[in-house]
Amino acid sequence: MKYQSRKKAVLVLADGTIFHGKAVGREGSAFGEVCFNTGMTGYQEIFTDPSYYGQLMVATNAHIGNYGTNKEEVESDSIKIAGLIVKNFSFDYSRDLADSSLQDFLEKNNLLAISDVDTRALVSYIRDNGAMNAVISTEVDNIDSLKEQLAKVPDMNGLELASKVSTKEPYFVGDPNATYKISALDIGIKKNILRNLAQRDAYIKVFPYDTNFSELSEWGPDGYFLSNGPGDPEPLSAAINTAKEILDKDLPLFGICLGHQVIALANGISTYKMHNGHRGINHPVKNLITSKGEITSQNHGFAINREETEAHPDVEITHVHLNDNTVAGIKMKNKNCFSVQYHPEASPGPNDSTYLFDQFIENIKKAKITA
Ligand SMILES: NC(=O)CC[C@H](N)C(=O)O
């Protein structure tokens, strides 16, 4: 039906480069930092992952929408990406488990997408020139005005976004009679992390992004978790202070992605914005403790400083990213704390790294026994 009637749309990068395409979903404009994900599957999980808040997502897979959507396959209750950029948008879908088309899902969430973009040229351009802000818009005749508005969009460097996606009130997940109680700081938490913890006999209380240690500890948890999330980790002073207090008391602590960066910052290790982040589901990581390789799901635009980590007396690098040698995981030498830059909870996978959740539960168990 919408095949002939679709409006023209443009993508304008902050440096003035323009790509042309057609609109899907609502009309208007959407601003954000442009980034690309190389995953062949899992688009609905990506669109609903709070870590993508504020970003225009380019799918390198040439066909998006062909397996529809399913209400279970979400990482939060709404779409979190700022806009979507694809080559071929499938209005038709085919899969027994699908309960809706991607088009309906985007429209329900009021998301603007642009299709028929030369995504190969776009990705190779961003790879060479680095992550930058951009706008997608149906205002194809108002490029100058789009450029003016785009110039006012804040840079991702230094941007605090956890407060935009975090829960407003604490809530519980799992079985209240489970053996382990975990306090999770929600700086953009994905549902599948909570599922993974709950499956391992844990009852989780999820707290807003700025909760302090005394509130997190009030209900007597056995362990603490710092979640993934959007934006620059550096401005998250409340979370960094909370992590410091957990570390001072040497309580079991696990961090994923943004949570991993917060743990590094709590130890005085700085973070930096990467030229282009890692976003995909086949990123190779080496576990330096076991010497085993892991294929991992990743989604980050910042990383922790490798030299400062190597020089740190209390922190050990446990995992490295094999493509570029960036730090993919750390542990503290004399404390019950570890963290990874990637996503062991990844859905649709890969599942190579789910042992990290077992390790966290083991750490909690040991601390419980010795307490
Ligand atoms: N998935 C995440 O938690 C991402 C962390 C952070 N926002 C980054 O881009 O590096």
The ligand as an ORCA input file, in Angstrom:
! r2SCAN-3c Opt
* xyz 0 1
  N      25.749     -0.433     26.055
  C      26.228      0.473     26.893
  O      26.056      0.394     28.110
  C      26.947      1.658     26.280
  C      27.759      2.453     27.257
  C      28.081      3.875     26.778
  N      26.888      4.628     26.574
  C      28.916      3.823     25.513
  O      28.448      4.183     24.477
  O      30.054      3.422     25.546
*
